[in-house]
Amino acid sequence: MSDAERALLDSLPTGLFIGGRWQASSSGATFDVTDPSTGATLLSIADASPADGMRALDAAVEAKDAWAATAPRARAEILRRAFDLAQQRKEDLALLMTLEMGKPLAEARGEVAYGAEFLRWFSEEAVRITGRYGLNPEGTGRMVVSQRPVGPSYLITPWNFPLAMATRKIAPALAAGCTVVVKPAALTPLTTLLLARILEEAGVPAGVVNVVTTTDSRGVSTPVIADPRLRKLSFTGSTEVGRALLKQAADGVLRVSMELGGNAPFVVFEDADLDAAVEGALAAKFRNIGQACTAANRFIVHESVAEEFARRVTARVGVMKVGRGTEDGVQIGPLIDAAAVEKSASLVDDAVARGAAVATGGAALDGPGHFFAPTVVTGVRPGSEILTEEIFGPVLAIATFATEAQAVELANSTEFGLVSYVYTRDLARGHRMVDLLDTGMMGLNAGVVSNAAAPFGGVKQSGLGREGGAEGIHEYLSTKYTLIPAE
């Protein structure tokens, strides 16, 4: 570990952030955060108990009325200061994400730019919360429709985008006037702790943002979700966990936002610009080491261009540099843990057993760390697990199709519906795909779709609600109608 890395880690808070104070767990327990590229311990931080989670909710409830009454412009200016501070600390944030999650430093810098943008975007949306006023159709009164903060919100963030997934939830909640309790993933909590310090420095009042880090996610979350004072639950993670949380949220009839799993199709038609398709494929598949819900999971390529597409992709993938994300030129960092490596290996092995061929990669790499070789698998057969399970690793799996109808059928043959990617030069066909593919987002001749100004979310088992865009703040607002009778 370099001196700069050690200095950054030594500067971080290691406690829970509750009611505007950094504090130890009530039990005194701690847990280690490790570097997935080496297995070395980065830092030991507070391990919250269920009682700590409830103390965090108490703080959010105590602060809720004052924050809801804070002028939108004041809330906006705090978020804008947080954006500016994040820009000033961008190298620290990027390095921290690389250390605890493993992504190459260049990608981590990209996440800082993306994640910070939610702070700026929702600082601007905070002053644009609107309603309406007008005569009712009968002429008997005036209708006033207004928006109010939903209330205390519990935000559960994943490990793969430690900054962006936190800002994508915290920023709209604060802009709307809601107070929050944030529970980051135990694998990558350090970035959230630094973000909490940035928000504190930006002037977020005590109790408005609370952060509980814990290895007992279920134990901490269950009583918070069951408490009738909580009014909103936002979760990003697996569909399996999302279903369980929805059941818990049902008892309190909570407002929920669920950004769940994906199984994104990447469809390459026979008329596609193959150079553009290859570039899009590399971005859609290998960004974040393939560990993204938006990662292309199934490459569905027309049989007339499949061999050439595979050749071009394999040539690029086969020379990708693998290593610790802080090293110069690294394109593929470690997977998050040993289980992720085992899953990638199992999916490749199953595909090969069913008749597919490995064009490059295909196996775990020697440690230390959790590395899997960037991989291309061709000729993937129907029934292969790699076509139905979210890979979450650097494995590009190619299957073929013959007709447009077959491509649509293959793309839609999944319980998920987060994002799809389509490459074609035919504008009419592109418009048809917009209508025919069952996903909440789509990249038409584009391999990356995420943008703070756009609504992010899926259909089917990929979730409920939208984050980002003009739509994102409405997840934290409730609509109130008032009738004023005519005199």
DRENDO-1510 file (C-alpha; in Angstrom, 1 decimal, always signed):
<recs>
REC; n; res; u; v; w
REC; 1; MET; +0.0; +0.0; +0.0 .
REC; 2; SER; +1.4; +3.4; -1.0 .
REC; 3; ASP; +1.8; +6.3; +1.4 .
REC; 4; ALA; -1.0; +8.2; -0.3 .
REC; 5; GLU; -3.4; +5.3; +0.1 .
REC; 6; ARG; -2.5; +4.9; +3.8 .
REC; 7; ALA; -2.9; +8.7; +4.4 .
REC; 8; LEU; -6.3; +8.7; +2.8 .
REC; 9; LEU; -7.5; +5.7; +4.8 .
REC; 10; ASP; -6.1; +7.2; +8.0 .
REC; 11; SER; -8.1; +10.4; +7.4 .
REC; 12; LEU; -11.5; +8.7; +7.1 .
REC; 13; PRO; -14.1; +8.6; +9.9 .
REC; 14; THR; -14.6; +5.0; +11.2 .
REC; 15; GLY; -17.8; +5.5; +13.2 .
REC; 16; LEU; -21.5; +5.6; +12.6 .
REC; 17; PHE; -22.9; +9.0; +11.7 .
REC; 18; ILE; -26.0; +9.6; +13.7 .
REC; 19; GLY; -27.7; +12.8; +14.6 .
REC; 20; GLY; -24.8; +14.8; +13.3 .
REC; 21; ARG; -22.2; +13.0; +15.4 .
REC; 22; TRP; -19.6; +10.4; +14.6 .
REC; 23; GLN; -19.8; +7.6; +17.1 .
REC; 24; ALA; -18.9; +4.0; +17.9 .
REC; 25; SER; -21.4; +1.2; +17.7 .
REC; 26; SER; -23.4; +0.8; +20.9 .
REC; 27; SER; -21.9; -2.7; +21.3 .
REC; 28; GLY; -18.4; -1.5; +20.5 .
REC; 29; ALA; -18.2; -4.0; +17.6 .
REC; 30; THR; -16.2; -3.3; +14.5 .
REC; 31; PHE; -15.5; -5.1; +11.2 .
REC; 32; ASP; -12.8; -5.1; +8.6 .
REC; 33; VAL; -13.1; -3.7; +5.1 .
REC; 34; THR; -10.7; -5.4; +2.7 .
REC; 35; ASP; -9.1; -4.8; -0.7 .
REC; 36; PRO; -10.4; -7.3; -3.2 .
REC; 37; SER; -7.2; -7.1; -5.2 .
REC; 38; THR; -5.0; -8.3; -2.3 .
REC; 39; GLY; -7.2; -9.5; +0.5 .
REC; 40; ALA; -5.5; -7.0; +2.9 .
REC; 41; THR; -7.5; -5.1; +5.5 .
REC; 42; LEU; -8.0; -1.5; +4.6 .
REC; 43; LEU; -9.7; -0.2; +7.7 .
REC; 44; SER; -11.8; -1.4; +10.7 .
REC; 45; ILE; -15.0; +0.5; +11.1 .
REC; 46; ALA; -18.0; +0.5; +13.5 .
REC; 47; ASP; -20.4; -2.5; +13.1 .
REC; 48; ALA; -23.9; -1.2; +13.9 .
REC; 49; SER; -26.4; -3.1; +16.0 .
REC; 50; PRO; -30.2; -3.1; +15.6 .
REC; 51; ALA; -30.3; -0.5; +18.4 .
REC; 52; ASP; -28.0; +1.7; +16.4 .
REC; 53; GLY; -30.3; +1.5; +13.4 .
REC; 54; MET; -33.2; +2.6; +15.6 .
REC; 55; ARG; -31.1; +5.5; +17.0 .
REC; 56; ALA; -30.4; +6.6; +13.4 .
REC; 57; LEU; -34.2; +6.5; +12.7 .
REC; 58; ASP; -34.9; +8.5; +15.9 .
REC; 59; ALA; -32.5; +11.2; +14.6 .
REC; 60; ALA; -34.1; +11.3; +11.2 .
REC; 61; VAL; -37.5; +11.6; +12.7 .
REC; 62; GLU; -36.4; +14.4; +15.1 .
REC; 63; ALA; -35.0; +16.3; +12.2 .
REC; 64; LYS; -37.8; +15.8; +9.7 .
REC; 65; ASP; -40.1; +18.7; +10.4 .
REC; 66; ALA; -37.3; +21.3; +10.4 .
REC; 67; TRP; -35.8; +20.0; +7.2 .
REC; 68; ALA; -39.2; +19.8; +5.5 .
REC; 69; ALA; -39.8; +23.4; +6.4 .
REC; 70; THR; -36.4; +24.5; +5.1 .
REC; 71; ALA; -36.7; +26.7; +2.0 .
REC; 72; PRO; -36.1; +24.8; -1.3 .
REC; 73; ARG; -33.4; +27.3; -2.2 .
REC; 74; ALA; -31.6; +26.6; +1.1 .
REC; 75; ARG; -31.8; +22.8; +0.4 .
REC; 76; ALA; -30.5; +23.4; -3.1 .
REC; 77; GLU; -27.5; +25.5; -2.0 .
REC; 78; ILE; -26.5; +22.8; +0.5 .
REC; 79; LEU; -26.6; +20.1; -2.3 .
REC; 80; ARG; -24.7; +22.4; -4.6 .
REC; 81; ARG; -22.0; +22.9; -2.0 .
REC; 82; ALA; -21.8; +19.1; -1.6 .
REC; 83; PHE; -21.3; +18.9; -5.4 .
REC; 84; ASP; -18.5; +21.4; -5.3 .
REC; 85; LEU; -16.8; +19.6; -2.3 .
REC; 86; ALA; -17.1; +16.3; -4.1 .
REC; 87; GLN; -15.3; +17.9; -7.1 .
REC; 88; GLN; -12.6; +19.1; -4.8 .
REC; 89; ARG; -12.2; +15.6; -3.3 .
REC; 90; LYS; -12.6; +13.7; -6.6 .
REC; 91; GLU; -9.2; +12.1; -6.5 .
REC; 92; ASP; -9.8; +10.9; -2.9 .
REC; 93; LEU; -13.2; +9.5; -3.7 .
REC; 94; ALA; -11.9; +7.8; -6.8 .
REC; 95; LEU; -8.9; +6.2; -5.0 .
REC; 96; LEU; -11.1; +5.1; -2.2 .
REC; 97; MET; -13.6; +3.3; -4.5 .
REC; 98; THR; -10.7; +1.6; -6.3 .
REC; 99; LEU; -9.3; +0.4; -3.0 .
REC; 100; GLU; -12.5; -1.0; -1.5 .
REC; 101; MET; -14.3; -2.1; -4.7 .
REC; 102; GLY; -11.5; -2.8; -7.2 .
REC; 103; LYS; -12.5; -0.9; -10.3 .
REC; 104; PRO; -9.7; +0.7; -12.3 .
REC; 105; LEU; -8.9; +4.2; -11.2 .
REC; 106; ALA; -9.9; +5.7; -14.5 .
REC; 107; GLU; -13.4; +4.2; -14.1 .
REC; 108; ALA; -13.6; +5.3; -10.5 .
REC; 109; ARG; -12.9; +8.9; -11.7 .
REC; 110; GLY; -15.8; +8.4; -14.1 .
REC; 111; GLU; -18.0; +7.3; -11.3 .
REC; 112; VAL; -17.1; +10.4; -9.3 .
REC; 113; ALA; -18.2; +12.6; -12.2 .
REC; 114; TYR; -21.4; +10.6; -12.6 .
REC; 115; GLY; -22.2; +10.3; -8.9 .
REC; 116; ALA; -21.5; +14.0; -8.1 .
REC; 117; GLU; -23.8; +15.0; -10.9 .
REC; 118; PHE; -26.8; +13.8; -8.9 .
REC; 119; LEU; -25.9; +16.3; -6.2 .
REC; 120; ARG; -25.9; +19.1; -8.8 .
REC; 121; TRP; -28.9; +17.9; -10.7 .
REC; 122; PHE; -31.2; +17.6; -7.6 .
REC; 123; SER; -29.9; +20.9; -6.3 .
REC; 124; GLU; -31.6; +22.3; -9.4 .
REC; 125; GLU; -34.7; +20.2; -9.0 .
REC; 126; ALA; -35.2; +21.2; -5.4 .
REC; 127; VAL; -36.5; +24.6; -6.5 .
REC; 128; ARG; -38.7; +23.2; -9.3 .
REC; 129; ILE; -41.2; +21.2; -7.1 .
REC; 130; THR; -44.5; +22.4; -8.5 .
REC; 131; GLY; -48.2; +21.9; -8.1 .
REC; 132; ARG; -51.3; +23.3; -9.8 .
REC; 133; TYR; -54.3; +25.5; -9.0 .
REC; 134; GLY; -57.5; +25.9; -10.9 .
REC; 135; LEU; -61.3; +25.9; -11.0 .
REC; 136; ASN; -62.9; +22.5; -10.8 .
REC; 137; PRO; -65.1; +21.4; -13.7 .
REC; 138; GLU; -68.3; +22.1; -11.8 .
REC; 139; GLY; -67.3; +25.6; -11.0 .
REC; 140; THR; -68.0; +25.0; -7.3 .
REC; 141; GLY; -64.5; +25.5; -6.0 .
REC; 142; ARG; -60.8; +25.9; -6.6 .
REC; 143; MET; -58.5; +22.8; -6.6 .
REC; 144; VAL; -55.0; +23.2; -5.1 .
REC; 145; VAL; -52.6; +20.3; -5.8 .
REC; 146; SER; -49.4; +20.4; -3.9 .
REC; 147; GLN; -46.3; +18.2; -3.2 .
REC; 148; ARG; -45.0; +17.3; +0.2 .
REC; 149; PRO; -42.0; +15.3; +1.4 .
REC; 150; VAL; -42.8; +11.7; +1.9 .
REC; 151; GLY; -41.0; +11.6; +5.2 .
REC; 152; PRO; -38.1; +9.7; +6.8 .
REC; 153; SER; -36.5; +7.4; +4.3 .
REC; 154; TYR; -34.4; +4.3; +4.6 .
REC; 155; LEU; -31.8; +3.9; +1.8 .
REC; 156; ILE; -30.0; +0.6; +1.2 .
REC; 157; THR; -27.1; +0.9; -1.3 .
REC; 158; PRO; -25.1; -1.8; -3.1 .
REC; 159; TRP; -21.4; -2.4; -3.2 .
REC; 160; ASN; -20.7; -2.0; -7.0 .
REC; 161; PHE; -21.1; +1.8; -7.4 .
REC; 162; PRO; -20.4; +3.1; -3.8 .
REC; 163; LEU; -20.7; +6.8; -4.6 .
REC; 164; ALA; -23.2; +7.0; -7.4 .
REC; 165; MET; -25.8; +4.7; -5.8 .
REC; 166; ALA; -25.6; +6.7; -2.6 .
REC; 167; THR; -25.9; +10.2; -4.2 .
REC; 168; ARG; -28.7; +8.9; -6.6 .
REC; 169; LYS; -30.8; +8.2; -3.5 .
REC; 170; ILE; -29.6; +10.8; -1.0 .
REC; 171; ALA; -29.8; +13.8; -3.3 .
REC; 172; PRO; -33.4; +13.6; -4.4 .
REC; 173; ALA; -34.5; +12.7; -0.9 .
REC; 174; LEU; -32.8; +15.8; +0.5 .
REC; 175; ALA; -34.0; +18.0; -2.4 .
REC; 176; ALA; -37.6; +16.9; -1.6 .
REC; 177; GLY; -37.3; +17.7; +2.1 .
REC; 178; CYS; -36.9; +14.1; +3.4 .
REC; 179; THR; -34.5; +13.0; +6.1 .
REC; 180; VAL; -32.6; +9.7; +5.6 .
REC; 181; VAL; -30.9; +6.7; +7.1 .
REC; 182; VAL; -28.4; +5.2; +4.8 .
REC; 183; LYS; -27.1; +1.6; +5.1 .
REC; 184; PRO; -24.2; +1.0; +2.7 .
REC; 185; ALA; -23.1; -2.5; +1.7 .
REC; 186; ALA; -20.6; -4.0; +4.2 .
REC; 187; LEU; -18.2; -4.8; +1.3 .
REC; 188; THR; -17.8; -1.1; +0.3 .
REC; 189; PRO; -18.9; +1.3; +3.1 .
REC; 190; LEU; -15.9; +3.6; +3.1 .
REC; 191; THR; -17.0; +5.8; +0.2 .
REC; 192; THR; -20.3; +6.5; +1.9 .
REC; 193; LEU; -18.5; +7.5; +5.1 .
REC; 194; LEU; -16.4; +10.0; +3.1 .
REC; 195; LEU; -19.6; +11.2; +1.4 .
REC; 196; ALA; -21.3; +11.7; +4.8 .
REC; 197; ARG; -18.4; +13.9; +5.8 .
REC; 198; ILE; -18.7; +15.9; +2.6 .
REC; 199; LEU; -22.4; +16.4; +3.3 .
REC; 200; GLU; -21.6; +17.4; +6.8 .
REC; 201; GLU; -19.1; +20.0; +5.6 .
REC; 202; ALA; -21.7; +21.2; +3.0 .
REC; 203; GLY; -24.0; +22.2; +5.9 .
REC; 204; VAL; -26.5; +19.4; +6.0 .
REC; 205; PRO; -28.1; +19.8; +9.5 .
REC; 206; ALA; -27.7; +17.2; +12.2 .
REC; 207; GLY; -30.1; +14.2; +11.8 .
REC; 208; VAL; -30.9; +14.9; +8.1 .
REC; 209; VAL; -28.4; +12.3; +6.9 .
REC; 210; ASN; -27.5; +9.3; +9.1 .
REC; 211; VAL; -25.2; +6.5; +8.1 .
REC; 212; VAL; -25.1; +3.0; +9.7 .
REC; 213; THR; -22.5; +0.6; +8.6 .
REC; 214; THR; -23.1; -3.0; +9.6 .
REC; 215; THR; -22.5; -6.7; +8.8 .
REC; 216; ASP; -25.9; -7.5; +10.2 .
REC; 217; SER; -28.0; -6.1; +7.4 .
REC; 218; ARG; -31.2; -8.0; +8.1 .
REC; 219; GLY; -30.9; -7.4; +11.9 .
REC; 220; VAL; -30.5; -3.7; +11.5 .
REC; 221; SER; -33.0; -3.2; +8.6 .
REC; 222; THR; -35.9; -5.3; +9.9 .
REC; 223; PRO; -36.9; -3.0; +12.9 .
REC; 224; VAL; -36.3; +0.1; +10.9 .
REC; 225; ILE; -38.6; -1.0; +8.1 .
REC; 226; ALA; -41.2; -2.1; +10.6 .
REC; 227; ASP; -41.3; +1.2; +12.5 .
REC; 228; PRO; -44.4; +3.2; +11.6 .
REC; 229; ARG; -42.4; +6.4; +11.6 .
REC; 230; LEU; -40.6; +5.3; +8.4 .
REC; 231; ARG; -42.4; +6.3; +5.3 .
REC; 232; LYS; -40.1; +5.3; +2.4 .
REC; 233; LEU; -37.7; +2.5; +1.5 .
REC; 234; SER; -35.3; +2.6; -1.4 .
REC; 235; PHE; -33.1; -0.4; -2.3 .
REC; 236; THR; -30.7; -1.3; -5.0 .
REC; 237; GLY; -29.5; -4.9; -5.2 .
REC; 238; SER; -30.7; -8.3; -6.1 .
REC; 239; THR; -34.2; -9.2; -7.1 .
REC; 240; GLU; -34.2; -11.9; -4.4 .
REC; 241; VAL; -33.5; -9.5; -1.6 .
REC; 242; GLY; -35.8; -6.9; -3.2 .
REC; 243; ARG; -38.7; -9.3; -3.0 .
REC; 244; ALA; -38.1; -9.9; +0.7 .
REC; 245; LEU; -37.9; -6.2; +1.4 .
REC; 246; LEU; -41.1; -5.6; -0.5 .
REC; 247; LYS; -42.9; -8.1; +1.7 .
REC; 248; GLN; -41.6; -6.3; +4.8 .
REC; 249; ALA; -42.5; -2.9; +3.4 .
REC; 250; ALA; -46.1; -4.1; +2.7 .
REC; 251; ASP; -46.9; -4.2; +6.4 .
REC; 252; GLY; -46.3; -0.5; +6.8 .
REC; 253; VAL; -47.6; +0.3; +3.3 .
REC; 254; LEU; -44.3; +2.1; +2.6 .
REC; 255; ARG; -43.5; +4.0; -0.5 .
REC; 256; VAL; -40.8; +1.9; -2.2 .
REC; 257; SER; -38.2; +2.3; -4.9 .
REC; 258; MET; -36.6; -1.0; -6.1 .
REC; 259; GLU; -33.7; -1.1; -8.5 .
REC; 260; LEU; -33.1; -4.8; -8.9 .
REC; 261; GLY; -31.4; -7.3; -11.1 .
REC; 262; GLY; -30.9; -7.3; -14.8 .
REC; 263; ASN; -30.2; -9.6; -17.7 .
REC; 264; ALA; -29.6; -7.1; -20.5 .
REC; 265; PRO; -29.7; -8.2; -24.1 .
REC; 266; PHE; -27.2; -6.7; -26.6 .
REC; 267; VAL; -28.7; -7.2; -30.0 .
REC; 268; VAL; -26.5; -6.8; -33.1 .
REC; 269; PHE; -28.4; -6.8; -36.4 .
REC; 270; GLU; -26.9; -7.8; -39.7 .
REC; 271; ASP; -26.9; -4.1; -40.9 .
REC; 272; ALA; -25.1; -2.8; -37.8 .
REC; 273; ASP; -21.9; -0.8; -37.9 .
REC; 274; LEU; -19.6; -3.5; -36.4 .
REC; 275; ASP; -16.9; -1.1; -35.3 .
REC; 276; ALA; -19.5; +0.8; -33.3 .
REC; 277; ALA; -21.1; -2.4; -32.0 .
REC; 278; VAL; -17.7; -3.7; -30.8 .
REC; 279; GLU; -17.0; -0.4; -29.0 .
REC; 280; GLY; -20.5; -0.5; -27.5 .
REC; 281; ALA; -20.1; -4.1; -26.5 .
REC; 282; LEU; -16.8; -3.5; -24.6 .
REC; 283; ALA; -18.4; -0.6; -22.7 .
REC; 284; ALA; -21.7; -2.4; -22.0 .
REC; 285; LYS; -19.9; -5.6; -20.8 .
REC; 286; PHE; -16.6; -4.7; -19.2 .
REC; 287; ARG; -17.5; -1.4; -17.5 .
REC; 288; ASN; -17.0; -2.0; -13.7 .
REC; 289; ILE; -15.5; -5.4; -14.5 .
REC; 290; GLY; -18.9; -6.5; -15.6 .
REC; 291; GLN; -20.3; -5.9; -12.1 .
REC; 292; ALA; -23.2; -3.7; -13.0 .
REC; 293; CYS; -27.0; -4.3; -13.3 .
REC; 294; THR; -26.8; -2.5; -16.6 .
REC; 295; ALA; -24.0; -4.8; -17.9 .
REC; 296; ALA; -24.9; -6.5; -21.2 .
REC; 297; ASN; -25.5; -10.1; -20.2 .
REC; 298; ARG; -26.6; -11.8; -23.5 .
REC; 299; PHE; -25.1; -10.9; -26.8 .
REC; 300; ILE; -27.6; -11.8; -29.4 .
REC; 301; VAL; -25.9; -11.4; -32.8 .
REC; 302; HIS; -27.3; -12.1; -36.3 .
REC; 303; GLU; -25.9; -15.3; -37.7 .
REC; 304; SER; -24.5; -13.5; -40.8 .
REC; 305; VAL; -22.1; -11.3; -38.7 .
REC; 306; ALA; -21.7; -13.3; -35.6 .
REC; 307; GLU; -18.3; -14.8; -36.6 .
REC; 308; GLU; -16.8; -11.4; -37.5 .
REC; 309; PHE; -18.3; -9.7; -34.4 .
REC; 310; ALA; -16.8; -12.5; -32.2 .
REC; 311; ARG; -13.4; -12.2; -33.9 .
REC; 312; ARG; -13.2; -8.4; -33.4 .
REC; 313; VAL; -14.4; -8.6; -29.8 .
REC; 314; THR; -12.0; -11.4; -29.0 .
REC; 315; ALA; -9.1; -9.5; -30.4 .
REC; 316; ARG; -9.8; -6.6; -28.0 .
REC; 317; VAL; -10.7; -8.7; -25.0 .
REC; 318; GLY; -7.7; -11.0; -25.3 .
REC; 319; VAL; -5.2; -8.1; -24.7 .
REC; 320; MET; -7.0; -6.4; -21.8 .
REC; 321; LYS; -4.7; -5.7; -18.9 .
REC; 322; VAL; -5.8; -7.3; -15.6 .
REC; 323; GLY; -4.5; -6.1; -12.2 .
REC; 324; ARG; -5.0; -3.9; -9.2 .
REC; 325; GLY; -7.0; -0.9; -10.2 .
REC; 326; THR; -4.4; +1.6; -9.1 .
REC; 327; GLU; -1.9; +0.3; -11.6 .
REC; 328; ASP; -1.3; +2.2; -14.8 .
REC; 329; GLY; -3.3; +0.9; -17.8 .
REC; 330; VAL; -5.3; -1.7; -15.9 .
REC; 331; GLN; -8.7; -2.3; -17.6 .
REC; 332; ILE; -10.0; -5.2; -15.6 .
REC; 333; GLY; -9.7; -5.2; -11.8 .
REC; 334; PRO; -10.7; -7.9; -9.3 .
REC; 335; LEU; -14.2; -9.2; -8.7 .
REC; 336; ILE; -15.6; -8.3; -5.4 .
REC; 337; ASP; -15.1; -11.6; -3.6 .
REC; 338; ALA; -14.3; -15.3; -4.1 .
REC; 339; ALA; -18.0; -16.2; -4.6 .
REC; 340; ALA; -18.1; -13.8; -7.6 .
REC; 341; VAL; -15.2; -15.6; -9.2 .
REC; 342; GLU; -16.8; -19.0; -8.6 .
REC; 343; LYS; -20.0; -17.9; -10.2 .
REC; 344; SER; -18.3; -16.6; -13.4 .
REC; 345; ALA; -16.4; -19.9; -13.6 .
REC; 346; SER; -19.5; -22.0; -13.1 .
REC; 347; LEU; -21.5; -20.1; -15.8 .
REC; 348; VAL; -18.7; -20.5; -18.3 .
REC; 349; ASP; -18.2; -24.2; -17.5 .
REC; 350; ASP; -22.0; -24.8; -17.9 .
REC; 351; ALA; -22.0; -23.1; -21.3 .
REC; 352; VAL; -19.0; -25.1; -22.5 .
REC; 353; ALA; -20.6; -28.3; -21.3 .
REC; 354; ARG; -23.7; -27.5; -23.5 .
REC; 355; GLY; -21.6; -26.9; -26.6 .
REC; 356; ALA; -20.2; -23.3; -26.4 .
REC; 357; ALA; -16.6; -22.5; -27.1 .
REC; 358; VAL; -14.2; -20.3; -25.1 .
REC; 359; ALA; -12.5; -17.8; -27.5 .
REC; 360; THR; -10.4; -16.2; -24.8 .
REC; 361; GLY; -10.1; -16.3; -21.0 .
REC; 362; GLY; -12.6; -18.6; -19.3 .
REC; 363; ALA; -10.9; -19.2; -16.0 .
REC; 364; ALA; -9.9; -17.7; -12.6 .
REC; 365; LEU; -6.5; -16.1; -12.3 .
REC; 366; ASP; -4.0; -16.9; -9.5 .
REC; 367; GLY; -4.2; -14.6; -6.5 .
REC; 368; PRO; -3.8; -12.8; -4.3 .
REC; 369; GLY; -7.1; -11.2; -4.9 .
REC; 370; HIS; -10.3; -12.3; -6.7 .
REC; 371; PHE; -9.4; -12.1; -10.4 .
REC; 372; PHE; -11.2; -13.7; -13.4 .
REC; 373; ALA; -9.8; -13.5; -16.9 .
REC; 374; PRO; -11.8; -11.3; -19.3 .
REC; 375; THR; -13.6; -13.9; -21.4 .
REC; 376; VAL; -15.5; -14.3; -24.7 .
REC; 377; VAL; -17.7; -17.4; -25.1 .
REC; 378; THR; -19.2; -18.1; -28.5 .
REC; 379; GLY; -21.9; -20.4; -29.8 .
REC; 380; VAL; -23.9; -20.3; -26.5 .
REC; 381; ARG; -26.8; -22.8; -26.7 .
REC; 382; PRO; -30.3; -22.4; -25.5 .
REC; 383; GLY; -30.8; -23.6; -22.0 .
REC; 384; SER; -27.3; -22.4; -20.9 .
REC; 385; GLU; -27.4; -20.8; -17.4 .
REC; 386; ILE; -25.3; -17.9; -18.7 .
REC; 387; LEU; -28.4; -16.8; -20.7 .
REC; 388; THR; -30.7; -16.8; -17.7 .
REC; 389; GLU; -28.5; -15.7; -14.8 .
REC; 390; GLU; -27.0; -12.3; -14.2 .
REC; 391; ILE; -23.3; -12.9; -14.8 .
REC; 392; PHE; -21.8; -10.0; -12.8 .
REC; 393; GLY; -18.3; -10.7; -14.1 .
REC; 394; PRO; -16.1; -10.0; -17.2 .
REC; 395; VAL; -17.7; -12.7; -19.4 .
REC; 396; LEU; -19.1; -11.9; -22.9 .
REC; 397; ALA; -21.4; -14.6; -24.1 .
REC; 398; ILE; -22.6; -14.7; -27.7 .
REC; 399; ALA; -25.6; -16.5; -29.1 .
REC; 400; THR; -27.1; -16.1; -32.6 .
REC; 401; PHE; -30.4; -15.4; -34.3 .
REC; 402; ALA; -31.8; -15.5; -37.8 .
REC; 403; THR; -34.8; -13.1; -37.9 .
REC; 404; GLU; -35.9; -9.9; -36.3 .
REC; 405; ALA; -38.8; -11.7; -34.6 .
REC; 406; GLN; -36.4; -14.3; -33.2 .
REC; 407; ALA; -34.1; -11.6; -31.9 .
REC; 408; VAL; -37.1; -9.9; -30.1 .
REC; 409; GLU; -38.2; -13.2; -28.6 .
REC; 410; LEU; -34.7; -14.0; -27.3 .
REC; 411; ALA; -34.2; -10.5; -25.9 .
REC; 412; ASN; -37.5; -10.6; -24.0 .
REC; 413; SER; -37.2; -14.2; -22.8 .
REC; 414; THR; -36.3; -13.2; -19.3 .
REC; 415; GLU; -38.0; -12.2; -16.1 .
REC; 416; PHE; -35.9; -9.1; -16.0 .
REC; 417; GLY; -36.4; -5.9; -17.9 .
REC; 418; LEU; -33.8; -3.2; -16.9 .
REC; 419; VAL; -32.0; -2.2; -20.0 .
REC; 420; SER; -31.4; -3.4; -23.6 .
REC; 421; TYR; -28.9; -2.4; -26.3 .
REC; 422; VAL; -29.6; -2.5; -30.0 .
REC; 423; TYR; -27.2; -1.9; -32.9 .
REC; 424; THR; -28.7; -1.3; -36.3 .
REC; 425; ARG; -28.4; +1.3; -39.1 .
REC; 426; ASP; -32.1; +0.9; -40.0 .
REC; 427; LEU; -34.0; +3.7; -38.3 .
REC; 428; ALA; -37.4; +2.1; -38.7 .
REC; 429; ARG; -36.1; -1.1; -37.1 .
REC; 430; GLY; -34.6; +1.0; -34.3 .
REC; 431; HIS; -38.0; +2.5; -33.6 .
REC; 432; ARG; -39.6; -0.9; -33.6 .
REC; 433; MET; -37.1; -2.1; -31.0 .
REC; 434; VAL; -38.0; +0.8; -28.8 .
REC; 435; ASP; -41.6; -0.4; -28.8 .
REC; 436; LEU; -41.0; -4.2; -28.8 .
REC; 437; LEU; -38.2; -4.7; -26.2 .
REC; 438; ASP; -39.5; -5.0; -22.6 .
REC; 439; THR; -37.0; -2.9; -20.7 .
REC; 440; GLY; -37.2; +0.3; -18.8 .
REC; 441; MET; -34.2; +1.7; -20.6 .
REC; 442; MET; -32.6; +1.2; -24.0 .
REC; 443; GLY; -29.4; +2.1; -25.8 .
REC; 444; LEU; -29.9; +2.5; -29.5 .
REC; 445; ASN; -26.4; +2.3; -31.0 .
REC; 446; ALA; -25.1; +3.2; -27.5 .
REC; 447; GLY; -23.4; +1.0; -25.0 .
REC; 448; VAL; -23.8; +3.2; -21.9 .
REC; 449; VAL; -27.2; +4.8; -21.0 .
REC; 450; SER; -26.8; +6.1; -17.5 .
REC; 451; ASN; -27.1; +9.9; -17.0 .
REC; 452; ALA; -28.2; +11.9; -13.9 .
REC; 453; ALA; -30.7; +13.8; -16.1 .
REC; 454; ALA; -32.4; +10.6; -17.2 .
REC; 455; PRO; -34.9; +8.3; -15.4 .
REC; 456; PHE; -33.1; +5.1; -14.4 .
REC; 457; GLY; -35.1; +2.0; -13.7 .
REC; 458; GLY; -36.7; -1.2; -15.1 .
REC; 459; VAL; -39.9; -3.2; -15.6 .
REC; 460; LYS; -40.9; -6.8; -14.7 .
REC; 461; GLN; -38.6; -8.2; -12.0 .
REC; 462; SER; -36.0; -5.4; -12.4 .
REC; 463; GLY; -37.8; -3.1; -10.1 .
REC; 464; LEU; -40.2; -0.3; -9.3 .
REC; 465; GLY; -39.8; +3.4; -9.6 .
REC; 466; ARG; -37.2; +5.6; -11.2 .
REC; 467; GLU; -34.0; +7.3; -10.0 .
REC; 468; GLY; -32.5; +10.4; -11.6 .
REC; 469; GLY; -34.1; +12.7; -14.1 .
REC; 470; ALA; -37.1; +14.9; -13.4 .
REC; 471; GLU; -38.9; +11.7; -12.3 .
REC; 472; GLY; -36.4; +10.9; -9.5 .
REC; 473; ILE; -37.5; +13.6; -7.0 .
REC; 474; HIS; -41.1; +12.4; -7.2 .
REC; 475; GLU; -40.2; +9.1; -5.5 .
REC; 476; TYR; -39.8; +11.3; -2.4 .
REC; 477; LEU; -42.9; +13.4; -2.7 .
REC; 478; SER; -46.5; +12.8; -2.0 .
REC; 479; THR; -49.4; +14.6; -3.7 .
REC; 480; LYS; -52.0; +16.5; -1.6 .
REC; 481; TYR; -55.2; +17.8; -3.0 .
REC; 482; THR; -57.1; +20.7; -1.3 .
REC; 483; LEU; -60.6; +22.0; -2.3 .
REC; 484; ILE; -61.4; +25.6; -1.6 .
REC; 485; PRO; -65.2; +26.1; -2.1 .
REC; 486; ALA; -66.3; +29.0; -4.2 .
REC; 487; GLU; -67.7; +31.9; -2.3 .
</recs>
